């Protein structure tokens, strides 16, 4: 797991390709990340499935309660089948763009 801070956003990259243990680590260390926007980069896991993506639902709900954004990055999942409560994009750059848009929405009171 590699952690990188960029402004008001923390990027956590799964370096092992084991989504289940990555989710466990991020959930366990959530208090460290709860006050920043979060990008979880799962693109290293080439065997990522839709079920793996869905397993992040509880963490996403917990993080959104803090009024912060959380975006998953993966490029080998069918984006049309991902549930609406999960934001999944193919690149880290797009994740930053989504977070910026959500920050603007929060600032405007949406």
N, C-alpha and C positions, 0 to 999 in steps of 0.2 A: 504494500500500500504506500503510495507516494502522495504527500500532501503539499499543495502549493497555494500560497495566498496571493490574490490579485485584487487590490483595492478592497471592496466590500464583499468579495466572493472568494470562497475556498473551493479549490479543485482537488478532489480526492480521486486518485487513479488506481484502479485495480491492476496490480502488476503480476499477479499470479494466474489470472484466468479462472479463478475459482469463485464464482459469484456468491455461493452460499456462505463461505467463510468471510468474504469481503463484506457482505451485508451484516454479518454478526459483528465484525470489527467496527464498522461505521455506527451501528446501533449502539454498541457498547460505549463508544467514544462520542456519542451525540452531544453531550454537554459541552464538549470542546467546540463544536461547530454550530451550536444552536443560535448564536447571535449573528451569523453571517449567511449570505446566500450560498447555496451549495450546488456544485456540479459534480456528479458521480460519473466518472468515465469508465464505462464497462467495455470499451471497444477492444480491449486486449483479449477478452474472452471470445474466441471464435466459435464456441459451442453454445452461445447464449440462446435461450429459448424464450418464448413469450411468457411461460410460467416463471422463469427466473426474473423477468421484468416485473411481473405482477407481485412477486414476493416482496418488493419494495414498498407496497401500498401503505403498510402501517408506519414505516419510517417517514414516508411522504406526508401522511396525515399529521404525525407528530411535529414535523418540521414546519408545516404550514400554520400550525397553531401559534408559532412564534412570529407570524407575519413576515416570514422570509421565504424566498423562492428556493425550489429544489428541482433540478433538471438532470435527467439521465442521458448519457451519450452512448449510443451503440449504433452500428451500421449494418447489422446482419439480422434484424428483426423486421417483420412486416409491420410498418408503422400504422396501417389502417386497422389492425386488430388490437392495438394497445388501448386499454380503457381511458376514458376522458380525464380521470383524475391524475393520470401519470403523464408527465411531459417528457417525451423521448425524441431526441434529435440526433442526426448523424454525425455532427462535428461539435467540437468544443466552442468554436467561433459562434455557431448558431445558438448554443446554450447561453453564451454571454449576451447575445442579442435578445433572447427571450427574457433573461433576467433584467436587462435594462428596460424592456417594455413593461414588465411587471412592477418594477420600481416606480416608473412614471405613473402607472395606474394607481399604485398605493398612495403616491404623493398627491394625486388628484382626488383621492377618496373613493375609488371604485372597489 
